[in-house]
C-alpha cells in the first residue's frame, strides 16, 4: 500500500508540473502566432511601400503605409515584451521548482539512507528471528512479519520516488536552460525591432517634411478627392432613391390589390360576416411587417420577408463580415482625417484599401446587385442587402450585372488605381437614408 501511494504521489507531481509547463507554452504559442501574423502584415506593407516609392506623386500613400507600419511594429514590440514577461515568469517558477525538487530529493535520499542503515544493522537472521520471537503473542508476531514486508516495500518505493524526483529535476533544469536561451533570443529580437521602429519613424519624419513642402499640391489632390467623394455620394443616393421608390410602388400595389380583394369579399358576404373576416386580413398585413425585434423601425425596402431577413442577417453579422479583398492595408480610414505636416483635412465615406491593381474584389454578404456603372472614370458596383447597401468603387472592371444575386465571397470585380496612381479599392456601407457607417466596425477583425 505504501509503495502504491508513493508512486501515485510522484506521478501526480510529474503530471502537475507538465500541465503547468503546457499552460505556459500555450500562452507563449498564442503570442508567437500573433507575432507571425503581424510580421506577415509588415512584409505586405513593405512590399506595397516599395511599389509606392516608385511613384513620385504618392507621398500621401507612402505616409499612410509608413504610419501603418509603425502601428503594426509597435504592436509587434508589445507582443515581444509580453513574451519576455511570460518567459520571466516561467524562469522564476522553474527556479522555484528546481529549488523545491532539490530539497525534496535531499529529504528522500536522507530517509532512504536511514532505511538502508537500519536494514544493514538488522541484516542477520538472528536479529530477524529475535525480532519475531520477542513478540508477546502470535498476532503480534504476524503484525511484525507484515511490518518487515512493508518496510522492504517502502524502501523500494523510496528508491522509485528518488528516481522519479531525479527525472523531474533533470527535466526542470533542461526547461529552465531553454527558457533562459529563449529569453535571450526574444530580447535580441526586441532590440532589432526597436531599431527598425526608429528607422520607420525617421522615414515618417522625412515624408512629413516632404508633405510640408508640397502642401499646395496636396491641397489640389484633396479637392479632387472631395469632388470625387461628392460625385460618388450623389450617384449612390440616386440609386438608393430609385430602389426606395420602386419598393414603395410595389408595396402600394400590394396594398391596393389587398384592399380590392377585401372589398370583393365584403360584397359577397353579410355585413356581420364581412366584419368578422376583415379583422384577420388586416392583422395579416400588419403581422407581415413584424420580426424578432418589435421595436425595430422598418423601411420600404423591408416590406417583403426576403428584404427583412436580409437586413436582419446583415445587422447580425456586424463585426464579422469578410473583407472585400483577401489582403491589403487600409490607406484611408472612415471619417475626417488630418494630413500630417499640413493644415489640411480629408473626409472619406468609407475606407480605401491599398492592394495591387487587378486584385479580386468580393461581396461581403448575400445581396442583389442594383448598380454597375462608371463613376469618376472607374467602375462602381452597388449591392443591396435589405435596407443596407455596400459600394465598391475604384474598380478596373466589374464581373457582375445589375439585378444579379450574389453571395458573400462572390467576386464582383477587380481593383483599379487611385488618383495617386496606386492600386486601391474604395469600400463603403450605408443604409436606405444614405447614412454611412465605418466599415471597419462591420468587417471582421484581422486579429
Buried (B, 14 or more C-beta within 10 A) or exposed (E): EBBEEBBEEBEEBBEEBEEBBEEBBEBBEBBBEBBEBBBEBBEBBEEBBEBBEEBEBBBBBBBBBBBBBBEBBBBBBEBBBBBBEBBEEBBEBBBEBBEEBBEBBEEBBEBBEEBEEEEEEBEEEEEBEEBBEEBEEEEEBEEBEEEBEBBEBBBEBBBBBBEBBBEBBEBBBEBBEEBBEBBEEBBEBBEEBEEBBEEBBEBBEEBBEBBEEBBEEBBEBBEEBBEBBEEBBEBBEEBBEEBBEEBBEEBEEBEEEBEEEBEEBBEEBEEEEBEEEBEEEEEEBEEEEEBEEEEEEBBBBBBBEEBBBBBBBBBEBEEEBBBBBEBBBBBBBBEEBEBBBBEBEBBBBBBBBBBBBEBBBBBBBBBBBBBBEEBBEBBBBBBBBBBBBBBBBBBBEBBBEBEBEBEBEBEBBBBBBBBBBBBBBBBBBBBBEBEBBBBBEBBEEEE
